[in-house]
Amino acid sequence: MPTWAMAGLIAGLWTVLVVASLAWNLFHMRAELDGLARTQANMAFEKDLIYRRWSASLGGVYARVTPGTPPNPYLQVPERDLTTPQGRELTLINPAYMTRLVHDLGRREMGMQGHITSLKPLRPENSPDPWEAQALQEFAAGKQVASLRVEMDGSPFLRFMRPLHYEKPCQNCHARQGYELGQVMGGISVAVPLGPLLAATRHHESLMALSHGLLWFLGLLGLVLAFRGLERRQRARLQAEQARENTLAELRQALAQVHALKGLLPICASCKRIRDEQGRWQGLETYISQHSEASFSHGICPDCAQRLYPDLAGPGQGEGPS
């Protein structure tokens, strides 16, 4: 595969790896957001449960009658309302009433909404909505927690709900409803606003995307530099191989032009003919032509010229090569 085709394949795989890593991290970041919201909701429920038990263990607490704490018309117990010797009017705040007051304060101060509810409410305002009713039915069947991410008034919330079980201190207010100890008598639902958590998560998501983008760019830059170096080394290797092939070709050509006569040649002492490998006697010119790459040019030496052509050649003269 060509070098840059391989580089393109590796770049594609690197891109897929970085995108998969980013998607995996973003997915777990969103999951952690829901987990954090559920933790906040569960802490709010545990807080409600603790002060409810504290209030129930005391039989409720008395508070001054004010517009925010009027007497509870659904609480039918003796001494619900009292007047002190100084003329102050007091009313009994039972656990359910206290929970509503705390939920109202939490809604104003923190934006966290809470609702105490039951399938058999004493107070009509405590009736469940469809989601709460379904959760209460599931609690009666053994489920312990219900949660759902929803939009409320155009804002994202996590709804969370856990059951309330009938305990001995609950008998003061709910004895006439016929619950048995340990039975699910209702539940507390909490709605945690996700806006602040989403804002923080988006900031972290931006940093996560930026870091992955930088990692992707550095990876591609390193890949380009590495393959450019590899390409240079490959080009140098090919050039060296080509130079070697050229040298070998020149050597082969030079060797092909060399056809040396070696060994002991049988030559006639009189006529100077040479005996070949087949035992034939050949003239010197014929033998050398057949057994070497040499060729001949014909001429006449001065002695032969004087001997053969005494009238044409003076002493010491002869023809050059023809």
Secondary structure, DSSP 8 states (H G I E B T S, - for coil): --HHHHHHHHHHHHHHHHHHHHHHHHHHHHHHHHHHHHHHHHHHHHHHHHHHHHHHHHT-EEEE-BTTB---TT---TTSEEE-TT--EEEEE-HHHHHHHHHHHHHHHH--EEEEE-SS-SSGGG---HHHHHHHHHHHTT---EEEEEEETTEEEEEEEEEEE--GGGHHHHGGGT--TT-EEEEEEEEEE-HHHHHHHHHHHHHHHHHHHHHHHHHHHHHHHHHHHHHHHHHHHHHHHHHHHHHHHHHHHHHHH-----S---B-TTT--EE-TTS-EE-HHHHHHHHSS--------HHHHHHH-TTT--TT------
